Amino acid sequence: MGIYLIVCPLVFLAGFVDSIAGGGGLISLPAYMFAGIPVHNAIATNKLSSSTGTVVSTARLIKNKKVDWGFVPGTVIGALIGSVAGANMALIILLCVERQEYGCGSSGRNDKEQAVSDRDCMLFGDWLL
């Protein structure tokens, strides 16, 4: 029960910050992890709360007729392309770092079946190290 006295105000503060300027997840995600929630559940909970806020904000903008519908198709296509590219790049970077640090990025496959190529690691991953 005592952990809720710490986490609830932090999550409330995160929602307030997110509504004013964005970036409330930088407060709520560590709060969830501090509460002992596993990392994957904390990330999912954080995404659910931020997505809910986005849906409510979008609904209010549509209701108040503040949406310029001419821009919507282009922004949706751009968001989809960006999300797919970002997710793939994050996966490649993770696998390259894993291979660099532990030598196991290929998940036990031989050199011909590596999960990421040396070229991909040169383009995306090695600059992080």
Phi and psi restraints in degrees (value plus and minus 20) as a CYANA .aco file:
   2 GLY   PHI     -84.5   -44.5
   2 GLY   PSI     -51.2   -11.2
   3 ILE   PHI     -86.5   -46.5
   3 ILE   PSI     -51.3   -11.3
   4 TYR   PHI     -86.5   -46.5
   4 TYR   PSI     -49.6    -9.6
   5 LEU   PHI     -87.7   -47.7
   5 LEU   PSI     -42.1    -2.1
   6 ILE   PHI    -112.5   -72.5
   6 ILE   PSI     -64.4   -24.4
   7 VAL   PHI     -92.5   -52.5
   7 VAL   PSI     -62.8   -22.8
   8 CYS   PHI     -78.9   -38.9
   8 CYS   PSI     -67.0   -27.0
   9 PRO   PHI     -83.9   -43.9
   9 PRO   PSI     -55.2   -15.2
  10 LEU   PHI     -86.0   -46.0
  10 LEU   PSI     -61.2   -21.2
  11 VAL   PHI     -88.8   -48.8
  11 VAL   PSI     -57.8   -17.8
  12 PHE   PHI     -81.2   -41.2
  12 PHE   PSI     -66.4   -26.4
  13 LEU   PHI     -79.9   -39.9
  13 LEU   PSI     -60.8   -20.8
  14 ALA   PHI     -82.3   -42.3
  14 ALA   PSI     -62.1   -22.1
  15 GLY   PHI     -83.5   -43.5
  15 GLY   PSI     -59.3   -19.3
  16 PHE   PHI     -85.0   -45.0
  16 PHE   PSI     -68.1   -28.1
  17 VAL   PHI     -81.5   -41.5
  17 VAL   PSI     -61.4   -21.4
  18 ASP   PHI     -84.7   -44.7
  18 ASP   PSI     -56.3   -16.3
  19 SER   PHI     -92.6   -52.6
  19 SER   PSI     -49.3    -9.3
  20 ILE   PHI    -104.7   -64.7
  20 ILE   PSI     -71.7   -31.7
  21 ALA   PHI    -150.3  -110.3
  21 ALA   PSI     -28.8    11.2
  22 GLY   PHI      66.0   106.0
  22 GLY   PSI     145.4   185.4
  23 GLY   PHI      66.4   106.4
  23 GLY   PSI      -1.9    38.1
  24 GLY   PHI     -85.6   -45.6
  24 GLY   PSI     -40.6    -0.6
  25 GLY   PHI     -83.4   -43.4
  25 GLY   PSI     -43.0    -3.0
  26 LEU   PHI     -89.0   -49.0
  26 LEU   PSI     -38.1     1.9
  27 ILE   PHI    -118.8   -78.8
  27 ILE   PSI     -65.4   -25.4
  28 SER   PHI     -93.2   -53.2
  28 SER   PSI     -56.1   -16.1
  29 LEU   PHI     -82.5   -42.5
  29 LEU   PSI     -69.0   -29.0
  30 PRO   PHI     -83.1   -43.1
  30 PRO   PSI     -51.2   -11.2
  31 ALA   PHI     -84.9   -44.9
  31 ALA   PSI     -63.2   -23.2
  32 TYR   PHI     -82.6   -42.6
  32 TYR   PSI     -62.3   -22.3
  33 MET   PHI     -89.3   -49.3
  33 MET   PSI     -55.1   -15.1
  34 PHE   PHI     -81.8   -41.8
  34 PHE   PSI     -52.9   -12.9
  35 ALA   PHI     -94.1   -54.1
  35 ALA   PSI     -26.7    13.3
  36 GLY   PHI      74.5   114.5
  36 GLY   PSI     -10.8    29.2
  37 ILE   PHI     -93.5   -53.5
  37 ILE   PSI     113.4   153.4
  38 PRO   PHI     -77.0   -37.0
  38 PRO   PSI     130.8   170.8
  39 VAL   PHI     -76.1   -36.1
  39 VAL   PSI     -67.0   -27.0
  40 HIS   PHI     -85.3   -45.3
  40 HIS   PSI     -54.4   -14.4
  41 ASN   PHI     -92.1   -52.1
  41 ASN   PSI     -55.7   -15.7
  42 ALA   PHI     -85.3   -45.3
  42 ALA   PSI     -62.4   -22.4
  43 ILE   PHI     -84.6   -44.6
  43 ILE   PSI     -63.2   -23.2
  44 ALA   PHI     -84.3   -44.3
  44 ALA   PSI     -61.7   -21.7
  45 THR   PHI     -83.9   -43.9
  45 THR   PSI     -61.4   -21.4
  46 ASN   PHI     -82.8   -42.8
  46 ASN   PSI     -63.9   -23.9
  47 LYS   PHI     -85.9   -45.9
  47 LYS   PSI     -58.9   -18.9
  48 LEU   PHI     -82.3   -42.3
  48 LEU   PSI     -64.8   -24.8
  49 SER   PHI     -87.9   -47.9
  49 SER   PSI     -59.1   -19.1
  50 SER   PHI     -90.4   -50.4
  50 SER   PSI     -56.0   -16.0
  51 SER   PHI     -86.4   -46.4
  51 SER   PSI     -58.6   -18.6
  52 THR   PHI     -82.0   -42.0
  52 THR   PSI     -63.3   -23.3
  53 GLY   PHI     -82.4   -42.4
  53 GLY   PSI     -58.7   -18.7
  54 THR   PHI     -86.5   -46.5
  54 THR   PSI     -61.9   -21.9
  55 VAL   PHI     -84.1   -44.1
  55 VAL   PSI     -63.1   -23.1
  56 VAL   PHI     -85.1   -45.1
  56 VAL   PSI     -63.3   -23.3
  57 SER   PHI     -82.3   -42.3
  57 SER   PSI     -63.0   -23.0
  58 THR   PHI     -83.6   -43.6
  58 THR   PSI     -62.6   -22.6
  59 ALA   PHI     -81.8   -41.8
  59 ALA   PSI     -60.5   -20.5
  60 ARG   PHI     -87.1   -47.1
  60 ARG   PSI     -59.4   -19.4
  61 LEU   PHI     -83.8   -43.8
  61 LEU   PSI     -61.2   -21.2
  62 ILE   PHI     -85.6   -45.6
  62 ILE   PSI     -64.0   -24.0
  63 LYS   PHI     -80.8   -40.8
  63 LYS   PSI     -58.5   -18.5
  64 ASN   PHI    -107.9   -67.9
  64 ASN   PSI     -12.1    27.9
  65 LYS   PHI      37.1    77.1
  65 LYS   PSI      24.7    64.7
  66 LYS   PHI    -124.1   -84.1
  66 LYS   PSI     -13.6    26.4
  67 VAL   PHI    -116.3   -76.3
  67 VAL   PSI     107.5   147.5
  68 ASP   PHI    -110.3   -70.3
  68 ASP   PSI      80.3   120.3
  69 TRP   PHI     -86.4   -46.4
  69 TRP   PSI     -33.7     6.3
  70 GLY   PHI     -88.5   -48.5
  70 GLY   PSI     -48.2    -8.2
  71 PHE   PHI    -107.6   -67.6
  71 PHE   PSI     -34.7     5.3
  72 VAL   PHI     -81.9   -41.9
  72 VAL   PSI     -70.1   -30.1
  73 PRO   PHI     -79.4   -39.4
  73 PRO   PSI     -62.8   -22.8
  74 GLY   PHI     -85.6   -45.6
  74 GLY   PSI     -59.1   -19.1
  75 THR   PHI     -91.3   -51.3
  75 THR   PSI     -54.4   -14.4
  76 VAL   PHI     -86.2   -46.2
  76 VAL   PSI     -65.2   -25.2
  77 ILE   PHI     -83.1   -43.1
  77 ILE   PSI     -64.0   -24.0
  78 GLY   PHI     -82.6   -42.6
  78 GLY   PSI     -60.0   -20.0
  79 ALA   PHI     -85.2   -45.2
  79 ALA   PSI     -60.9   -20.9
  80 LEU   PHI     -85.8   -45.8
  80 LEU   PSI     -65.0   -25.0
  81 ILE   PHI     -82.9   -42.9
  81 ILE   PSI     -64.5   -24.5
  82 GLY   PHI     -84.5   -44.5
  82 GLY   PSI     -59.0   -19.0
  83 SER   PHI     -88.9   -48.9
  83 SER   PSI     -60.0   -20.0
  84 VAL   PHI     -86.5   -46.5
  84 VAL   PSI     -65.1   -25.1
  85 ALA   PHI     -84.0   -44.0
  85 ALA   PSI     -62.3   -22.3
  86 GLY   PHI     -85.9   -45.9
  86 GLY   PSI     -61.0   -21.0
  87 ALA   PHI     -84.9   -44.9
  87 ALA   PSI     -62.4   -22.4
  88 ASN   PHI     -86.2   -46.2
  88 ASN   PSI     -60.8   -20.8
  89 MET   PHI     -86.8   -46.8
  89 MET   PSI     -58.5   -18.5
  90 ALA   PHI     -83.4   -43.4
  90 ALA   PSI     -59.5   -19.5
  91 LEU   PHI     -85.8   -45.8
  91 LEU   PSI     -63.4   -23.4
  92 ILE   PHI     -83.0   -43.0
  92 ILE   PSI     -63.8   -23.8
  93 ILE   PHI     -83.2   -43.2
  93 ILE   PSI     -63.0   -23.0
  94 LEU   PHI     -80.8   -40.8
  94 LEU   PSI     -65.7   -25.7
  95 LEU   PHI     -86.9   -46.9
  95 LEU   PSI     -55.5   -15.5
  96 CYS   PHI     -88.2   -48.2
  96 CYS   PSI     -61.8   -21.8
  97 VAL   PHI     -84.8   -44.8
  97 VAL   PSI     -61.4   -21.4
  98 GLU   PHI     -80.8   -40.8
  98 GLU   PSI     -65.1   -25.1
  99 ARG   PHI     -86.9   -46.9
  99 ARG   PSI     -59.1   -19.1
 100 GLN   PHI     -86.5   -46.5
 100 GLN   PSI     -64.0   -24.0
 101 GLU   PHI     -99.9   -59.9
 101 GLU   PSI     -61.7   -21.7
 102 TYR   PHI    -135.6   -95.6
 102 TYR   PSI     -28.8    11.2
 103 GLY   PHI      49.0    89.0
 103 GLY   PSI       3.9    43.9
 104 CYS   PHI    -150.6  -110.6
 104 CYS   PSI       5.7    45.7
 105 GLY   PHI     -88.8   -48.8
 105 GLY   PSI     -34.8     5.2
 106 SER   PHI    -109.1   -69.1
 106 SER   PSI     -16.5    23.5
 107 SER   PHI      36.5    76.5
 107 SER   PSI      22.3    62.3
 108 GLY   PHI      61.4   101.4
 108 GLY   PSI     -13.5    26.5
 109 ARG   PHI    -105.1   -65.1
 109 ARG   PSI     141.2   181.2
 110 ASN   PHI     -97.6   -57.6
 110 ASN   PSI     156.0   196.0
 111 ASP   PHI     -80.6   -40.6
 111 ASP   PSI     -50.0   -10.0
 112 LYS   PHI     -94.7   -54.7
 112 LYS   PSI     -40.6    -0.6
 113 GLU   PHI    -132.6   -92.6
 113 GLU   PSI       6.8    46.8
 114 GLN   PHI     -80.9   -40.9
 114 GLN   PSI     125.9   165.9
 115 ALA   PHI     -85.1   -45.1
 115 ALA   PSI     -56.9   -16.9
 116 VAL   PHI    -150.6  -110.6
 116 VAL   PSI     124.3   164.3
 117 SER   PHI    -103.8   -63.8
 117 SER   PSI     144.6   184.6
 118 ASP   PHI     -81.8   -41.8
 118 ASP   PSI     -55.2   -15.2
 119 ARG   PHI     -82.7   -42.7
 119 ARG   PSI     -63.8   -23.8
 120 ASP   PHI     -81.5   -41.5
 120 ASP   PSI     -61.4   -21.4
 121 CYS   PHI     -85.9   -45.9
 121 CYS   PSI     -57.1   -17.1
 122 MET   PHI     -86.0   -46.0
 122 MET   PSI     -59.8   -19.8
 123 LEU   PHI     -92.8   -52.8
 123 LEU   PSI     -60.5   -20.5
 124 PHE   PHI    -136.7   -96.7
 124 PHE   PSI     -53.3   -13.3
 125 GLY   PHI    -122.1   -82.1
 125 GLY   PSI     -60.6   -20.6
 126 ASP   PHI     -87.7   -47.7
 126 ASP   PSI     -44.9    -4.9
 127 TRP   PHI     -87.9   -47.9
 127 TRP   PSI     -37.5     2.5
 128 LEU   PHI     -93.3   -53.3
 128 LEU   PSI     -48.0    -8.0
